[in-house]
Amino acid sequence: MIRKIQPQDREVFIALGQEFYHSEAVLSPIPAEHFARTFDAVLSGSPYADALMVEWNGKPVGYGILALTWSNEAGGMVVWLEELYISPAYRGKGLGREFFAYVEEHYGQRARRFRLEVTAENTEAIRLYKQLGYQDFHYLQMVKELP
């Protein structure tokens, strides 16, 4: 089951996020306060972010974060699938596919593009994304971190 985060999800959302950011799927960990900031932004109704919980038999076992932005290139709203994490014990049960189906159903009418990032080493995720119709986007990503 996929659902929007709720106030009572705070601790599990932060714990799952820390689990994700200490896995091989990401390049480096981030501070727990980033998750708290994201959680608070989503619950306060930010028009730029949304977060979803992934459940298995009523137990939260993963989460997803969406960033909503406008793109002239895409000709409309872009939904960045910022993060998707499912605890290792619950992978291979179709939860990733269920997550993407939920996102397409709930955001597809407003969006012109879905976009995501993945590390080259995360071959299982890449396989799923390609099966779902995602393709390589040949841009070099650059960032400038601000204090």
C-alpha positions in Angstrom: 0.0 0.0 0.0 1.2 3.5 -0.8 -0.1 6.5 1.1 0.8 10.1 1.9 2.8 10.6 5.0 1.0 11.5 8.2 2.1 13.2 11.4 2.6 9.9 13.2 5.1 8.8 10.5 7.8 11.2 11.6 10.1 8.8 13.5 9.8 5.9 11.0 10.3 8.3 8.0 13.5 9.7 9.5 14.7 6.2 10.5 14.0 4.8 7.0 15.7 7.8 5.4 18.8 7.3 7.5 18.8 3.6 6.6 18.7 4.6 2.9 21.4 7.2 3.2 23.7 4.6 4.8 23.2 2.1 2.0 25.1 1.4 -1.2 22.4 3.2 -3.3 23.6 6.7 -2.4 27.0 8.4 -2.6 27.1 9.9 1.0 24.9 10.2 4.1 23.0 13.3 5.0 22.1 14.7 8.4 18.9 13.6 10.1 17.7 17.2 10.3 17.3 17.2 6.5 14.7 14.5 6.8 13.0 16.4 9.6 13.0 19.5 7.4 11.5 17.6 4.5 8.9 16.0 6.7 7.8 19.4 8.1 7.7 21.0 4.6 5.4 18.2 3.3 3.1 18.3 6.3 2.9 22.1 6.1 1.5 21.8 2.6 4.6 22.8 0.5 3.7 23.1 -3.2 7.2 21.8 -4.0 7.4 18.5 -2.1 5.4 15.5 -1.3 6.2 12.3 0.6 4.7 8.9 0.5 4.9 5.9 2.8 5.3 2.3 1.5 3.6 -0.3 3.6 3.5 -4.0 3.7 0.6 -5.5 5.7 0.1 -2.2 7.5 3.8 -1.8 8.5 5.8 1.1 7.0 8.7 -0.5 5.1 9.7 2.3 2.8 9.1 5.8 1.6 9.3 8.0 -1.4 9.9 11.8 -1.8 8.7 13.7 -4.7 9.9 17.2 -5.8 7.5 19.2 -7.9 8.9 21.7 -10.3 8.1 23.5 -13.6 10.2 22.9 -16.7 10.0 25.0 -19.8 11.9 22.2 -21.6 9.2 19.6 -20.6 6.4 22.1 -21.2 4.9 21.8 -17.8 5.3 20.3 -14.4 8.0 17.8 -13.7 7.7 15.3 -10.9 11.2 14.4 -9.6 11.2 11.0 -8.0 13.7 12.4 -5.5 14.0 9.2 -3.4 12.5 5.8 -3.2 13.6 3.4 -0.5 12.2 0.0 0.4 13.8 -1.9 3.3 15.9 -4.9 1.9 13.6 -7.5 3.5 10.6 -6.2 1.5 12.3 -5.8 -1.9 11.1 -8.1 -4.7 7.5 -8.0 -3.6 6.3 -5.6 -6.2 6.3 -2.5 -3.9 8.5 -0.5 -6.2 6.1 -1.1 -9.1 3.2 -0.3 -6.9 4.9 3.0 -5.9 5.4 4.0 -9.5 1.8 3.1 -10.4 0.5 5.3 -7.5 2.7 8.2 -8.6 1.6 8.0 -12.2 -2.1 7.7 -11.2 -2.0 10.6 -8.7 0.4 13.0 -10.5 0.2 11.9 -14.2 -2.7 14.2 -15.1 -0.8 17.3 -13.9 2.8 16.4 -15.0 4.5 16.5 -18.3 7.5 14.5 -17.2 8.7 12.1 -14.4 12.4 12.3 -13.7 14.7 10.4 -11.3 18.3 9.9 -10.5 20.1 6.6 -9.8 23.7 5.7 -9.1 25.2 3.5 -11.8 25.9 0.8 -9.2 22.2 0.4 -8.3 21.6 -2.1 -11.1 18.4 -3.6 -9.7 16.8 -0.2 -9.5 17.9 0.7 -13.0 16.4 -2.6 -14.3 13.1 -1.8 -12.7 13.1 1.8 -14.0 13.9 0.7 -17.6 11.1 -1.9 -17.4 8.7 0.9 -16.4 9.7 3.0 -19.4 12.4 5.3 -18.0 15.3 6.0 -20.2 18.7 7.6 -19.9 18.7 11.4 -19.8 22.0 12.6 -21.1 22.7 15.6 -19.0 25.6 16.1 -16.6 24.2 17.0 -13.2 25.9 19.8 -11.4 25.2 21.3 -8.0 26.3 24.2 -5.9 25.8 23.6 -2.2 24.8 26.7 -0.1 25.4 27.1 3.6 
